[in-house]
């Protein structure tokens, strides 16, 4: 660390001797580098020399963002005290707060929020700080952001909320925090998929239980008419299919194309899921909009095990 600081100090002397335009460019680079390695002394000397505290690189990254990313709270405090923009945005739409949320730096995020960080700013993907923290699995960060008033209903460009993000990344403790705080368990994303459908598709049994206890419907339909059991079967999640059946899922529900959970299980060649559905009484002669039954699909399957399973029904 001391060697790095001496090098930065030496570069500063060279930089100050250069023409103003070149010196400004090089000094700004050194400013961001110093912030990244928590070299407070160099940051302060450069600022005293007139360097713009918010000078970004070509990606819009500022010294403050570098300090936050590396959890350098002293440098972060100094930069904020010297006027750094707490809501500066990179070309990807990242802010110091979103960077803190991604990395789980709760001490720094608390400081940023105290200085006016905007909870509502989103990245190009439509992720705000709460969505980011929920997807990256930082319980402490999620708890802090909820306490500070983060919008539980904020959704990204896919229509996915923080709750759906936590479910997709299999963070049951964060899902529990969000549900307890009042997250909408019936929210549908751009495909009409509810949190319970996402949990079923991903095989998250603990989260399925939470959502059911909170009042989620097991037979709700997405935009294409699929229910949670169809989404689960489409991923070969035998455990989720079994759980859904035990909690009232319609085993013979068909989506808008006439596809059933059994047909989906056949399509993805999940012998275990197909066997389970058949043992629970799934109707194997239901036709889809193309006139095909699960038996027809099984007969064309590349899986020998699937073909054998349905052979007695042909």
N, C-alpha and C positions, 0 to 999 in steps of 0.2 A: 504494500500500500504506500509506504514512504517513498519507494523508488518511483512509483507511478506519479505521485504528487510532485517529486523533483522534476520529472520529465515534463509534466504539464507546466510547471513554473518556467522551465527553460524555453518551452515552445512559446509561452506568453511573451517572453522578452523578444523573441524573434518576430512574433506576430505584430507587436507594437511598433517595430521598426519598419514594417512593410507599408506600402501605400494603403490609404484608408480603405478603399473598396476591397482589396485582397485581404487586408488585416481583419475586416469585419467578417468576411466569410470564414476564415480560419478560426477566428476567435469564437464565432458562434458554434463551430464544431467542437472546439475545446470546452465550451460551456456545457454542451450536452453530454460530452464525455465525462466531465468532472461531476456532473449531477448523477450520472450512472454509477460512478464508483464512490459516491458519497464524499467527494473532496470539497468540503464546505469552503475552505480557505481560498481555493482557486475560483470557485463560483463567485465569492464575494469580491475578489480582486478584479475579475472580469466585469462584474456589474458596476463596480466603482469606476472602471475605465469607460463605461458608457455602453456596454453590450446590451442589446435588447433581450430581456429576460424571456420573452416568448418567441424568440427566433426559431422557426421550425426547420427540419430537414425536408427533403423532397417529398417525404411521405406525411408531412404535417406533424411530425413528432417533435415535441418541445422538451426542454430540459426538465420541466416539472414531470412530464410523463415518464421520462427515464428514471427520475428519482423515485417516483411512485412504483414503477415496475420492479425496481430492485429493493423495495422496502426501506428506502433511505429516509427515515422520518425527519432527521435533523436538516438534511438538505431540502426536503420538501417544505419544512417550516420556514427556512430561510428564503426560499424562492417565493413562497406565498407572501411573506412579509415584505419582499421587495417588489411585489405587484404582479406576480405571475398570474395568468388567466386560469382560474380554477375550472373553467368550462371550455378551454381550448379544445378544438376537435381536429383529429387527424384526417387524412384522406379516406380512411376506412370508417370514419365516424366515431372513432374511439376518443374518450375523454379520460382525464386522470382518474375519475371515479370508476369508469368502466374497467380500466386497467387494474385498479385496486380490487374491484369485485372479482375479476378473473383470477387474480392471484391470491385472494383471501386475506389481503392486508387490512384487517379491520381497524387497527390503530390509525393507519393513514386515512382510511375512508372516513373515519369519525372526524378527523381534522379537516378533510375536504368538505364534508357536509357542513361543518361548523362555519367554514369560509364561504358557503353559498353554492356548493356543487349541486347541479340540477339533476334530480332523480329521473326526470322524464326524457333526457337526451338518449337517442338510440343510434346504434351503429348502422351501417349500410344494410345489414341483415334484419334490422328492426329490433335488435336486442337492446333493452335498457339494462341498468345495473342489476336489477333483481332477476331478470331472465338469465343474465350471464352467471350470477352467483349460484342460481338454482341448477343450471346445467353443469357448472364446474364443481358442484358438491360442497360448497362452503356453508356449513350450517350457521356458524357464527355471523357470517356476512349477511346471509338471508335474514336471520333474526334481527340484526341491526337495521337493515334496510326496511323491513316491515315496521319496526318501531319508529323509524323516521318518516313513515308515511308513503312508502313506495306503492305504486298502483298495482294491485293484485290482478287486475283485468287487462293490463297492457299486453298486447300481442305482437309478435313479429310478423314478417311479411308472409309467412305461411299460416298466420292466424293462431300460432301456438303461444300460449301463456307460460309464465314461470312454472306453474303446476305441471303442464304438459312436458316442459323441458326437463323437470326433475324426474318425471315418470320415464321419459325416453332414455335418460341416462342412469336409470335405476338407483335413485337416491330416495329411499322410503322415508328417512328421517326428515328430509327437506320437504317432501310431499306432505308429511304430517304437520309440519310447521305451517305450511301454506294453507292447508285445509282448516286447521285450527284458527288461522287468522281470517278466514272467510273467503278463500279463493272459490271461484265459481266452478263447482264440480260438474256442471252440465254444459260448460262452454264448449262450443264446437269450432274446430279449426276450419281452414278453407276447404277441406274435404268433407266437412261435416262430422269429423271424428271427435268424440268426447274423450275426456281423460280416461274413463273406464275402458274405452276401445283401445287406447294407446297401451294401457296397462295389460290388457288381454293379449294384444299383439306381441308385447314384449315378455309376456309370461311372468309379470310381477304380482305374485299372489298376495303378498303383504299389502301392496297398494290397492289391489282389487278389494280386499277386505275393508280397508279404510274407506274407500269410495262408497262401497255398498252401505256401510254403517252410517255414512254421511247422507245417504239418500239417493245415490246414483242409480240409474235404471240399467238393468242388464240387457234389456231388449230394445233400447233406443237404436235408431238407424242413422247411418252416415248418409252423405249426399247420394251415394250409389245404392242405397238401400241395405247395405251390409250391417249386421249386428255384431256385437262384440265376439260372439262365438265363431262367426265366420272369419273375422279378423284373426282370431287366435288360431283357428284351424289352418288358415292360409300361411301361418308361420310354423306349423307343426308343433304348436305348444300344447302338448297333451295335458299337462298339469292345469293350464288355464282353462282348457275345454272342460275338463272334469269339474273344476271349481265352478264354472259358469252353469253347468248342468245341475249341480247341487244347489244352486241358488236361483233356479227358475228360468234359465235361458231356454228359449224355444229351439229345440234340436233340429227342427225342420224349416227354420226360417230361410227364406230365399231373398237374395238381393234383387235389384232392378233387372238383372240379366237372368234371374232364375237360379243363380248359383247357391248351393247350400254349403254348410260347413263340411259335410261329407265329401261333396264334389271338390272343395278346396283341398281337403286332406289328400284326396287322390291325386290332384294336380301337382301337389308339392311332394308326392311320393312318401308321405308320412304314414307308414304302416301302423305304428302305435296309435296315432290319432284316429285313423280310419277304423281300426279294430275297436277302439273305445266307443266311437259313435255307433257302430253297428251293434255292439253289445248292449247299448242303451236304447236301441230301438229306432235308430235313424232310418228314414224311408229312402231306400236306394233306387227306387223307380221314379222319383220326381224328375221331371224334365226341365232343362233350362230353356232359354229363349231360342236356342238352336235345335231344340228337340233331343238333346243328349241327356242321358241319365248318368249317375255315378258309375253304374255298371258299364255303360258304354265307354266312359272315360278310362276306367280301369282296364278295359280290354285293349286300349290303345297305349297304355302306360309302358314306359321303358323299364319300369321296375318289375322284376319277376315276382317279388314278394307281394306287390299290390295286385298283380294279375291273379296270383294263386288265391289271395284272400277273397276275391270276388268270383272265382271260378264256379263255386256252387250256385251262384245266383244267376248265371248266364243261361 
